[in-house]
Amino acid sequence: GIARGRSETGDRHAVPLRTSAAVQARRVVPRPLMNAVFDALSLQAAMLDVVAASHATPRLIGERQQQRLVRLLEAARAVPVYRERLGNGRLRSSDLSRMAPVAKRELMDRFDEWVAQPELKLDELRDFVSDPARAAEPYLDRYVVWESSGTSGQPGIFVQDAHAMAVYDALEAVRHRLPARGGRGLFAAFAAFDVMGASDRTALVTATGGHFASVVSFERLRRINPWLGAASRSFSLLQPVDELVAALNDFQPSVLATYPTAAALLADEAEAGRLRISPRCVVTGGETLGKAVRQRIAQVAGCQVRNSYGASEFLPLAWECAHGHLHVNEDWALLEPVDEKLRPLPAGVRSHSVLLTNLANLVQPLIRYDLGDQVTFTGQRCACGSALPVIEVEGRSDDVMQVPSQRKGQKVSLLPLALCTVVEEECGLFDFQLQQQGPSTLVLRIPLRGEAAEAAIGRCRDALQHFALLQGAEPIRVLGEPGCVVPRGRSGKACRVAL
């Protein structure tokens, strides 16, 4: 989903400034949802904490971080995966650096030994996320569940309780707030609730139809406060571009949240005169936002472009300030840049990968988790005044494919996210690469061999050809190459779509 970088408006609630968040929540949140996905008191406490930390010194931020780390380590020792690494002695925050990192495959293979609540069973969770109609529905009336897109070869399932969601909501509302809204200090915390209220109409353009983090978190807020339903809507990237453009023209969003490649495609549609919207802000995430793409989107849309960095494992990892710098939410998330042997790296050096420790989620602990992204800690203080560290991120930067259109002389853009979602959701394939070969030919490379490979290639060929036709493209060819090692890009993830 913007799985890797969610809409900045996605987790804001409409609360009048003269009414406390707790009181207003009880008015708008249906009773069955109160304990499941939203706790007003937890949110209020998290908001106050995030506001205070936003203006704190590095020393105070570090103290908050270390206190939460010790609490996390103590909780994690109750689950076998981490107990093996932590031992039985008294824990200190300094013990973190001596703990062996973990990877998604190990955690998913040992899921029942990873989660802190025995009621969370992998087979039952997989059954839950297999039904798109249940996206954003509370799981067991207590948890929010989403899955990753599987870009590193295997999809993951992630579970959050109301406390973790309160932290995510507070970070989004206070630090990710859009320009020309809110104010300073405590006033800003409550003003941020109204961002999706009186004036904004927010469109999330992403891969709908699955339990991806961006979709689940966005739809969760619409359910918590049904009044937001008319002022926010998600739109599928998988529909034909003409239909997407028509739907956006009809909705007329003032805030557009999507992937950089999708935003660039919509900029093309706007420049051609087909997309006729006037957003005040475009929010991007999930892929690398290059300087040239940012400038083009801003120029065509005539508005500010804001970037974000997040993951299914921790949604609001970093926020972009007015100076265009990404700041890590280090009071709630630890990022350790490491080399290819998982050794720590100093500031100014681009990492081979980065280890994530989530300080907010005690239900499904993530400690020194190999996230796979390449990041650089600049080591410099930002002129915006925030003490939170500045990073540069090398994320997914797959190429947009151009194929001949059914309209003579024109081209059709096939977005990387849409192509990947077709292969994942319709064909159940997660380890692959698509490469364009000639104007109308795609080559699908997969590590499978034999009959399993032939069956997978056949399913993907049918699905991709059907998808391209729906986009208005001329018939395309899909060639299969079984037994291939899927190449990895500089981000550490599979380079899944390439020209």
C-alpha positions in Angstrom: 0.0 0.0 0.0 1.5 3.5 0.3 2.6 0.7 2.3 5.8 2.3 2.7 4.7 6.0 3.0 1.1 6.8 4.0 -1.0 9.9 3.5 -0.2 12.7 6.0 -3.9 13.3 6.4 -4.8 9.7 6.8 -4.8 9.6 10.6 -6.5 12.9 11.5 -9.8 13.1 13.3 -12.4 15.9 13.1 -12.6 17.3 16.7 -13.7 20.9 17.4 -11.0 22.8 19.2 -13.3 23.6 22.1 -14.2 20.0 22.8 -11.7 17.6 24.3 -10.5 14.7 22.1 -11.9 12.1 24.6 -15.4 13.6 24.8 -15.6 14.1 21.0 -14.4 10.5 20.4 -17.2 9.1 22.5 -19.7 11.1 20.4 -18.5 9.9 17.0 -17.0 6.5 17.5 -19.5 3.6 17.4 -19.4 1.7 20.7 -18.1 -1.6 19.2 -15.0 0.2 17.8 -14.0 2.0 21.0 -11.8 -0.7 22.4 -11.0 -2.3 19.1 -9.1 0.4 17.1 -9.4 3.6 19.1 -8.8 4.7 22.6 -9.5 8.4 23.1 -7.5 8.6 26.4 -4.5 6.9 24.9 -4.6 9.2 21.9 -4.9 12.3 24.1 -1.9 11.2 26.1 0.1 10.3 23.0 -0.7 13.7 21.4 0.6 15.6 24.5 3.7 13.5 24.5 4.5 14.0 20.8 3.9 17.7 21.1 6.3 18.0 24.0 8.9 15.8 22.3 8.6 17.8 19.1 10.2 20.8 20.9 12.5 18.8 23.2 16.3 18.7 23.2 18.2 15.7 21.9 18.9 14.7 25.5 15.3 14.6 26.5 14.3 12.7 23.3 17.1 10.2 24.1 15.7 9.7 27.6 12.2 9.0 26.3 13.6 6.6 23.8 15.7 4.7 26.3 12.8 4.3 28.8 10.6 2.9 26.1 13.3 0.6 24.9 13.8 -1.0 28.3 10.0 -1.5 28.6 10.0 -3.1 25.1 12.9 -5.4 25.9 11.1 -6.6 29.1 7.9 -7.3 27.2 9.7 -9.0 24.4 11.4 -11.5 26.8 8.0 -13.1 27.2 8.1 -14.4 23.6 10.5 -17.2 22.6 12.0 -15.5 19.5 13.4 -12.7 21.6 13.9 -14.6 24.9 16.5 -16.7 23.1 18.4 -13.5 22.2 17.9 -11.6 25.5 18.6 -14.2 28.1 17.3 -13.9 31.7 19.4 -11.2 33.3 18.4 -7.6 34.1 17.9 -5.7 30.9 19.5 -2.4 30.0 19.0 -0.3 26.9 22.7 -0.9 26.0 21.8 -4.6 25.6 20.1 -3.8 22.2 23.4 -3.5 20.3 24.4 -7.0 21.4 21.2 -8.6 20.2 21.2 -10.5 16.9 19.0 -8.9 14.3 15.8 -10.6 13.0 14.4 -10.9 9.5 10.8 -11.1 8.3 11.2 -14.7 7.1 12.3 -16.0 10.5 9.5 -14.1 12.3 6.8 -15.3 9.9 8.1 -18.9 10.1 7.9 -18.6 13.9 4.8 -16.4 14.1 3.3 -18.1 17.2 6.6 -17.7 19.0 6.8 -14.0 18.0 3.5 -12.5 19.1 2.9 -11.7 22.7 -0.8 -12.7 22.7 -1.6 -16.5 22.2 -4.9 -15.7 20.6 -3.1 -14.4 17.5 -2.8 -17.4 15.2 -1.1 -17.1 11.8 -3.6 -19.4 9.9 -6.6 -17.4 11.3 -4.9 -14.1 10.5 -4.1 -15.2 6.9 -7.7 -16.2 6.5 -8.8 -12.8 7.8 -6.6 -10.8 5.4 -7.6 -13.1 2.5 -11.0 -11.4 2.5 -10.7 -7.8 1.0 -14.1 -7.0 2.3 -12.8 -7.2 5.9 -10.1 -4.6 5.4 -10.1 -2.1 8.3 -12.4 -4.3 10.3 -11.3 -4.9 13.9 -9.8 -8.3 14.4 -11.1 -10.1 17.5 -12.6 -6.7 18.5 -9.2 -5.7 19.7 -6.6 -5.3 16.9 -5.8 -3.6 13.7 -4.3 -5.9 11.1 -2.6 -5.3 7.8 -0.2 -7.1 5.5 2.9 -5.9 3.7 3.1 -6.1 -0.1 5.8 -8.7 -0.1 8.4 -6.7 -2.0 11.2 -8.5 -0.1 10.0 -11.9 -1.3 7.5 -12.7 1.4 4.5 -10.8 2.7 4.3 -10.1 6.4 1.2 -9.8 8.7 1.4 -7.0 11.3 -0.9 -6.6 14.3 -1.4 -3.4 16.3 -3.5 -2.6 19.4 -5.2 0.7 20.3 -2.1 2.0 22.1 0.2 1.5 19.0 -2.5 3.1 16.8 -2.7 6.0 19.2 1.0 6.6 18.8 0.8 6.4 15.0 -2.2 8.8 15.0 -0.4 11.3 17.2 2.8 11.3 15.2 0.8 11.8 12.0 -1.4 14.5 13.4 1.3 16.6 15.0 4.4 16.2 12.9 3.0 15.2 9.5 0.4 18.0 9.5 -0.1 19.7 6.2 1.0 23.3 5.5 -1.2 26.3 6.3 -3.1 24.4 9.0 -2.9 24.2 12.8 -0.5 26.2 14.9 2.2 25.7 17.6 2.5 23.7 20.7 -0.6 22.2 22.3 -2.9 24.2 20.0 -1.3 22.5 17.0 -2.0 19.0 18.4 -5.7 19.7 18.6 -5.9 21.8 15.5 -4.4 18.9 13.5 -7.6 16.9 14.2 -9.5 19.3 12.0 -7.3 19.0 8.9 -9.7 16.6 7.2 -12.7 18.5 8.5 -14.2 21.8 7.3 -12.4 22.4 4.1 -10.2 19.5 2.8 -11.4 16.7 0.6 -8.7 13.9 0.7 -8.2 11.4 -2.0 -6.0 8.3 -1.4 -4.9 6.8 -4.7 -3.4 3.4 -4.1 -3.9 -0.4 -4.6 -7.2 -0.9 -2.9 -8.8 -4.3 -2.4 -6.3 -5.6 0.0 -5.3 -5.3 3.7 -2.4 -3.0 3.0 -1.4 -0.5 5.7 -2.3 2.6 3.8 -5.8 1.3 3.0 -6.5 -0.1 6.4 -5.4 3.0 8.3 -7.3 5.3 6.0 -10.5 3.3 6.0 -10.2 2.8 9.8 -10.4 6.6 10.3 -13.4 6.9 8.1 -15.1 4.3 10.2 -14.1 5.9 13.5 -15.6 9.2 12.4 -18.3 8.5 9.7 -18.6 12.2 9.1 -15.3 12.0 7.3 -16.7 9.6 4.8 -18.0 12.3 2.5 -14.7 14.3 2.8 -12.3 11.4 2.1 -12.2 8.6 -0.4 -9.8 5.9 -1.7 -9.3 5.3 -5.4 -7.9 2.2 -7.0 -4.8 2.4 -9.1 -5.8 -0.8 -10.8 -8.8 0.7 -12.6 -8.2 2.1 -16.2 -6.6 5.5 -16.1 -9.6 7.1 -17.8 -11.9 5.9 -15.1 -9.5 7.0 -12.3 -9.3 10.5 -13.9 -13.0 10.7 -14.2 -13.5 9.7 -10.6 -11.0 12.3 -9.4 -12.6 15.0 -11.5 -15.9 14.2 -9.9 -14.6 14.1 -6.4 -12.4 17.2 -6.7 -9.9 16.5 -3.9 -8.0 19.3 -2.2 -5.4 16.8 -0.9 -4.1 14.0 -3.0 -2.1 11.2 -1.5 -0.4 8.6 -3.7 2.9 7.1 -4.9 5.4 9.3 -6.8 5.0 7.3 -10.0 1.2 7.6 -9.8 1.4 11.3 -9.1 3.7 11.7 -12.1 1.1 9.8 -14.2 -1.7 12.0 -13.0 0.5 15.1 -13.8 0.7 13.8 -17.4 -3.1 13.6 -17.4 -3.5 17.1 -16.0 -1.1 18.5 -18.5 -3.1 16.9 -21.3 -6.2 18.6 -20.0 -8.0 15.4 -18.9 -7.4 15.6 -15.2 -9.0 18.8 -13.9 -8.4 19.1 -10.2 -6.7 21.8 -8.1 -5.2 20.2 -4.9 -3.5 22.5 -2.4 -1.1 19.7 -1.6 0.1 16.4 -3.0 1.5 13.9 -0.5 3.7 11.1 -1.7 5.3 8.0 -0.2 6.1 4.3 -0.8 8.6 5.0 -3.5 11.6 7.2 -4.1 10.6 10.8 -4.8 13.3 12.2 -7.1 13.9 15.9 -7.4 12.8 16.0 -11.0 9.6 14.2 -10.3 8.8 16.4 -7.3 9.4 19.6 -9.4 7.2 18.3 -12.3 4.3 17.4 -10.0 4.5 20.7 -8.2 4.7 22.6 -11.4 1.8 20.9 -13.1 -0.4 20.7 -10.0 0.5 24.2 -8.9 0.8 23.2 -5.3 3.2 22.0 -2.6 4.5 18.4 -2.7 5.2 16.7 0.6 7.0 13.4 1.0 6.9 10.9 3.8 8.7 7.7 4.8 7.0 4.7 6.5 6.7 1.0 6.5 4.1 -1.7 7.3 6.3 -2.4 10.3 6.0 1.2 11.6 3.8 3.6 9.6 5.1 7.1 10.3 8.9 6.5 10.4 9.8 10.0 9.2 8.1 13.2 8.3 9.1 16.0 6.0 9.6 19.5 7.4 9.1 22.8 5.6 12.8 22.7 4.6 12.2 19.4 2.7 14.1 17.2 5.1 13.0 13.9 6.4 13.1 13.7 10.3 13.0 10.3 12.0 10.4 9.9 14.8 13.2 8.7 17.0 11.2 9.0 20.2 9.1 6.1 19.1 11.2 4.3 16.4 14.9 3.4 16.4 16.7 3.1 13.0 20.2 1.6 12.9 22.0 2.0 9.6 24.2 -1.1 9.0 26.6 -2.4 6.3 26.3 -5.8 4.4 27.5 -7.6 7.5 25.0 -5.8 9.7 27.7 -3.7 11.4 26.8 -0.1 12.5 27.7 2.8 10.2 28.5 6.4 11.1 26.6 9.5 9.9 27.1 10.4 6.3 27.5 6.9 5.0 24.7 5.3 3.0 23.7 2.0 4.6 23.3 -1.4 3.1 20.2 -1.9 5.2 18.6 -0.5 8.3 17.5 -2.2 11.5 14.1 -1.0 12.9 13.0 -1.2 16.6 9.4 -0.3 17.1 8.9 1.2 20.6 5.1 1.5 20.3 4.0 -2.1 19.6 4.2 -4.5 22.5 1.7 -7.0 20.9 4.1 -8.0 18.1 7.5 -6.8 19.1 9.9 -5.7 16.4 13.5 -5.4 17.7 16.5 -4.9 15.3 14.3 -5.9 12.4 16.1 -5.9 9.0 13.9 -3.5 7.1 16.0 -3.6 3.9 16.0 0.1 3.0 19.1 2.1 2.4 19.3 5.2 4.5 21.9 7.9 5.3 21.9 9.8 8.6 23.2 13.2 7.7 24.3 14.0 11.2 23.3 17.7 10.7 20.7 19.7 12.6 17.9 21.1 10.4 17.2 24.8 10.2 13.6 24.0 11.0 14.7 23.7 14.7 13.7 20.1 15.2 16.1 18.0 17.2 15.0 14.8 15.5 17.6 13.4 13.2 17.6 14.0 9.4 17.8 11.1 7.0 18.0 10.5 3.3 16.2 7.4 2.1 16.8 5.2 -1.0 13.4 3.6 -1.5 11.7 1.7 -4.4 12.3 3.4 -7.7 10.8 1.0 -10.2 10.2 2.3 -13.7 6.9 3.2 -15.3 6.4 1.1 -18.5 5.0 2.7 -21.6 3.2 0.5 -24.1 1.3 1.4 -27.3 -2.3 2.6 -26.8 -5.4 1.5 -28.6 -5.6 5.2 -29.5 -3.3 5.5 -32.5 0.0 7.3 -31.9 -0.4 7.4 -28.1 1.1 5.5 -25.2 -0.4 3.9 -22.1 1.5 4.0 -18.8 1.6 0.8 -16.7 2.5 1.8 -13.1 4.9 -0.5 -11.2 2.6 -0.7 -8.2 -0.4 -1.7 -10.3 1.7 -4.4 -12.2 3.0 -5.8 -8.9 -0.4 -5.9 -7.3 -1.8 -7.8 -10.3 1.0 -10.4 -10.0 0.7 -10.6 -6.2 -3.1 -10.5 -5.7 -4.3 -12.3 -8.8 -1.5 -14.8 -9.2 -0.1 -15.3 -5.7 3.5 -14.6 -6.8 5.7 -12.4 -4.7 9.3 -13.1 -5.9 9.6 -11.9 -9.5 10.8 -9.3 -11.9 9.1 -7.7 -14.8 11.2 -6.1 -17.6 10.1 -4.5 -20.7 11.6 -5.9 -23.9 10.5 -4.0 -27.0 7.4 -1.7 -27.2 4.8 -4.4 -26.4 6.6 -7.2 -24.6 7.1 -7.9 -20.9 9.5 -10.5 -19.6 8.5 -12.2 -16.3 11.5 -13.6 -14.4 10.8 -16.0 -11.5 13.0 -18.4 -9.4 10.5 -21.2 -9.8 11.3 -24.2 -12.1 9.4 -27.0 -13.8 5.6 -27.4 -13.7 5.2 -24.9 -10.9 7.0 -22.2 -13.0 4.9 -22.9 -16.1 1.7 -22.7 -14.2 2.7 -19.4 -12.5 3.8 -17.9 -15.8 0.5 -18.9 -17.4 -1.5 -17.3 -14.6 0.6 -14.1 -14.8 0.4 -13.9 -18.6 -3.4 -14.0 -18.6 -3.7 -11.5 -15.7 -1.2 -9.0 -17.1 -2.6 -9.1 -20.6 -6.1 -8.6 -19.3 -4.9 -5.7 -17.1 -3.1 -4.0 -20.0 -6.2 -4.2 -22.2 -8.3 -2.6 -19.4 -5.8 0.3 -19.3 -6.5 0.9 -23.0 -3.3 -0.7 -24.3 -2.9 -2.7 -27.4 -2.4 -6.5 -26.8 0.9 -7.2 -25.1 3.1 -10.3 -25.0 4.3 -11.7 -21.7 7.3 -14.1 -21.9 8.4 -16.2 -19.0 11.9 -16.9 -17.8 11.9 -19.6 -15.0 14.8 -20.4 -12.8 16.0 -16.8 -12.5 17.5 -15.1 -9.4 15.5 -11.9 -8.9 18.0 -9.0 -8.8 18.0 -6.7 -5.8 18.2 -2.9 -6.2 20.2 -0.5 -4.1 17.3 -0.3 -1.6 17.9 -4.0 -0.7 14.5 -5.0 -2.1 13.8 -6.8 -5.3 14.0 -4.7 -8.4 10.6 -5.9 -9.5 9.8 -3.6 -12.5 12.5 -2.4 -14.9 12.8 -1.0 -18.4 
